[in-house]
Amino acid sequence: MRPLFNCALCWAVSQAAVADGLSGDIRISSKYMGYDLQYRVYSPPGLVEDQSYPVLLVTDGPLYWHEMDMVDVVAELIAGGRIRPVFVVFVDSRNPDDLDENRRHSEFMCNADYANFYTAELLPHLYRAYAVSEAREDTSILGVSFGGLNAACFGIMASNRFSGIGMHSPAAARHLREVSKLYERNDPEPLRIFLSAGTVNDNLRAIRRFRDTLEEKGFQVTYVENKGKSHNVENWRSLLDDALLALLPARDG
């Protein structure tokens, strides 16, 4: 599968904040990964002192905040009372010192070191720096394509820390079959799952089989087929609100 990103075309990322509530790039050194990573944080408006808030960690962060305008979608849903106020952490898989080097293909394949980076390094840092809830019920992860596969892996590898698993078009079919077997053989903690597929050239058969496995395990699954859409940004952008509503429903909703 071709890499999602062509840095020469679209990944000139500013160090400054690009939208209300979105930070600039924040750098973190990982002993598990053996290199530095960077991320951006969206902070919701109207934070109340001494109150903690859910957190949604998003792999392929620049794709979501830059190409899919996710900050605007999150802000609109919060303002409308449709989802809870939430911190969104957009994790960047590119080398901070060379943005043309994307590490996603090694990071996202059920990589135990990458899961440990989230649970033992990134999340503890966020707890110290932001009003982020430490409860697993308030912690979710979202990804697209191989990032969606990574989210599925976290549902097996780190369900003690993540209760929400969001997957836009998890790929590829052969990898998804292997992850399905892991779910069949194991018993993760209860999960709230969003899963989507396009109906044109988008791993539809494998994703449907994976959906069936998840439902058979008794998880709370929100499944959406985006008719006529393929494995591309247009498909995923149109389903952002569906994913957020499934992972972060308003408490009275």
N, C-alpha and C positions, 0 to 999 in steps of 0.2 A: 504494500500500500504506500502511495506517495506521502511524504511528510505533509502535515496540515499547513505548515507555515513556510512562507518564502520571505525571509527577513529582508532581502534586498528590495522587496516591493513594498512591504507594509509595516515593518516593525521598528521604526524609528521612535523609540519610547522616551518621552520626556521624563526628567527626574522630578518635575513639578507636578502638583496635583492637577488633574485634568477635569474634575467634576466635583460639585459640592459633595463633601463627605468622603471623597476618595483621596487617600494619602499618595505621596510619591513613593518611589521604590524604597523598600526597607531590606537591608542585607542581613543574612543570618549565616553563620558558619556551622556546618553540620559535621560532627565526628562520625556519624553513621555513614553519611554519603562520602565523606572525605573531601568535600569542596563546599564553596559558598553557594547559597541560593538567594533569590530575592522574591519579594511579594509586595502587594499593595493591600491596604485595608480600607474597606468602606465602613464608616461609623454612622449609625442611624441618628437622625435628629431627635432632640427632646429627651436625651438620656436623663434618668432620674438618679440622684445620688444614692449610694448604698443599694442599688438594684443591679442584678446581673442579667445578661441577655444571651440569647442563643447565638451560635456561631455556625456559619456555613463556609467550609473550605472548598475552594474551586481550583481544580487542576486546569492546566492550559489557561491560566488566568488572563493573559493578554487577549486571547481569542474572545473570552467572555466580556471583559470590560471594554475592549477596543472595537472589536468587530461586531459584537452582539448587543452593545449598549445595555449591559446588564444592570449597571448602576441606576439608570433611569427607570428600568422595569421594577427593581427592588424598591426604589423610593416611591414610585406610584402606588405599588401594592401596600406599602406601609401606610402611606397617607390615606388610602381608602379603607384602612382597617381590615384588609383581606389577609395579611400575614402579620406576624409579630415583628416588632423592631428587631433587627438582626445585624450582627457584625458579619461582613462577608470578606473573606481573605482570599485574594486572587494570587495563587502561587504560580510563579514563572519557572518553567523548566529550562529556559535558556541560560547559558553561562553568563553571569553578570558582566564578565570581562570580554566576552565575545558573543554577541547576540545572534550571530549566525550559527552557533553551536547549540543545537537543541538536544537535550538529554532524555526526552520523554520516552523513547522506545526502550531504553534500559530501565528507567525509573518505574514505568507503569505496569510491568509484567509480573505482578504479584511479588514485587521486590521487598523482602523483609526489612532491609535497611531503610527503604523509603517509608514503609509503615512506621518503623521506629523513629525516623526523623519527625514524623507528625506527632506521634504519641509522647515521645520522650523529650523532644526539643521544641518544636514549633508551638504546640498547644500550651506547654508550661510558660513559654515566653509570652504568649497572648494573654494568659491568665494574669501575668504580672503587669502587663502594659495596658490592658483594656478591661472594661467591665464585662468580661466574658464568663458565662456560666461554665462550671466544671462538670456539670451533670451530663452523662451520656445521652439522656433524653433531649438535651439541648444542642447536641453536636451532630452535624451532618457533613457529608462530602458529596460533591457533584463533579462530573466529568463528561467529556465527549469523546467518542470513538475509543482510542486506546485509554484515554482518561476515564471513560465510562467503564472499561474493563478494570481499570485500577480501582474505581469505586466498588465494583463487585468484589474484587480481591479484599478490600478493606472490610467488607461485610463478613468475610471469613476470618481474616487475620486480626481484625481490631474491633470486633463487635462489642467488646467490653468498653470501648470509648466512643463508638459511633452508633447512633440509633437510626439515622437517616442516610439512605444510600440513593443517590440520584445518577441516572445513566441516560445520556442522550446517545443513541446509536452505538452501543458498545461493540467493539470490534477486536479482532476479526473472528469469523465464524469458528475456525479451528480452536482459537484461544477460548472462545466463549463456551465451547463444548467441554473443555477441560475444567473451566471454572464451575460449570454446571455440575460436573462430577464431584467437585469439592463440596458444593452445597448438599448434594445427595448423601455424601458420606459423613458430614459433620452437622452439628447442631448449634449454630450461632445463637446469640441472644436475640430477642425479638427485634425485628427490623421494620422500619417504615420505608418503602421502596417506591421510587419513581423510575419507570423504564419506558423508553420510546424507540420507535423505528419508523423510518420512511418506508414507503411501499415500492420504491424504485431503486434497485442497486444498493440496498442498505442492510444486508445481513438478516433479512426479515425472517427467514425460516429458523435460523439459529436463535434469534431473539425471541421468537414465539415459543420455541422449546424451552429456553431459559425462563421465560415467564411462567410456563407450566410448572417447571421445577420449583420456582419460588412460591407459587400458589399452593402446590402440594405440601410444601414445608410449613404452610400456615402463616406466612408473612403477610403484612398489609401491603398490597401491591396496587399501585396506580399505573395502568398501562395505556399508552396512547400510540395509535398508528396514524402517522401523518400522511394522508392519502396524496399520491402524486409527487411526494417529496423524496429527495435522494440524500446521499451521504454528504451534506454540505451545510454551510452556515445558514442559508435560508430556512432549511428544515429546523435547525436547532433554535434559531432566534425566535421563530414563531411558537415554540413550545416552552420558552423560558417561564412564562407565568404559570403554566401547568406544573412544571417542576417545583417552583417555589410554593405554590399552593399545596402541593402534596407533602413537601418536606417541612413547611413552616406554617401550618394553618393557624389562623387566629384562634385564641383559646375558646372563644365563644362560638366558633364556626363549626 
